[in-house]
Amino acid sequence: MNRDIILAGVGGQGILTIAAVIGYSAVERGLFMKQSEVHGMSQRGGDVSSHMRISDREVHSDLIPEGKADLIIGIEPMEALRHTSFLKPDGWIIANKKPFVNVTNYPDFELVWKRVEEHSNSILIDGEKIARDVANAKAVNIVLLGAASTHVGLPVEDLENAIRVMFARKGDAIVDANLRAFAAGQKFAAEKEAVSA
């Protein structure tokens, strides 16, 4: 088992929370894992990315070579596109539709969405709307993780358990909201993939 995952977004969107959930799940399963430092400005609005490598054999480098990533989870669509050179030909992009416009020359939204959807294995999801409908707008990252869950390489139940552990100190209501967000992301992706098949 080997899975190379890139997480991409901007500061404040919960990239580190996704990494913690996946990392906890991998370690609990007894797998090897390495994660790169967060690159870019990890302040609100600055670009953030992280490489995660999970394997049943020892992992020697935390950086994913170009053309080798199995999955890109993009909480911001343009940030997802920045990393497509790392994606395998049969890799997946799961990207949030809502842009975080932090530059004056941000490209046309429709063009960004079209570029994401040009990849044969891609899901563009309105994570913010789904998060608001089932939990709260802060759960966008967990909606995206749910949408990507079948491509992470870990059992869904392990990811759900990690969500329970990660959010336990915030109380049952927050745990339940994040589990709903995760399930809603899963449902959206399953329906989208069924239509595309």
Secondary structure, DSSP 8 states (H G I E B T S, - for coil): -EEEEEEEEEBTS-HHHHHHHHHHHHHHTT-EEEE---EE--SBTSEEEEEEEEESS----SS--TT-EEEEEESSHHHHHHTGGGEEEEEEEEEESS----STT---HHHHHHHHHTSSSEEEE-HHHHHHHHS-GGGHHHHHHHHHGGGSSS-HHHHHHHHHHHHGGG-HHHHHHHHHHHHHHHHHHHHHHHHH-
